[in-house]
Amino acid sequence: MDDTAVVRELLEAIRARDVDRIAACFAPDARLRALTPHELRELDGPDAIADRYRRWLEPLESFDVVSGDVEPIADRIRLRYRFRGRDRVKGWQENEHTAYATVTKGRVEALNLSCAGFRPSEPPG
C-alpha cells in the first residue's frame, strides 16, 4: 500500500463518519495533534483519535464532506477536507481541517491537524 492509500481511506472513513474505519487507519502508537480555535489537543492511540472524530462529526445532522483532497508533500501526506452539517442547537455549520500525516507501514503514525472551527453557514442550495 502506498502512503497516500491509507490517507485516502481515512478521508473516506471521515466522509462515512465511520469511527471503526477511522481507527483502523492509525498505527497502534499513533498520535494526533489538533490545533483548534479553542485549544491544542494531543491524543494517543487509534481509539482516542477515532473518539475525537466521533465528537466532532456525530452531532451534525445532514453531514456532508463538500470537498477533500490528499496530496504528498515530501515525506508527509497532506489531507484537507471541508464539511458541513446541521447542529441541532446552532443550525448549519461549516468547518475545514488541514492535516499532515506521517505514514509508516501502511498506517498513519502521526497526524498534525489544524481546524478552522465550526462556523455558521447557509443551508445547502
Beta strands, then each sheet from edge to edge (+ up, - down):
strand 1: 26-35
strand 2: 40-44
strand 3: 60-73
strand 4: 76-87
strand 5: 91-104
strand 6: 107-115
strand 7: 119-120
sheet 1: 2+ 1- 6- 5+ 4- 3+
sheet 2: 2+ 1- 6- 5+ 7-
end
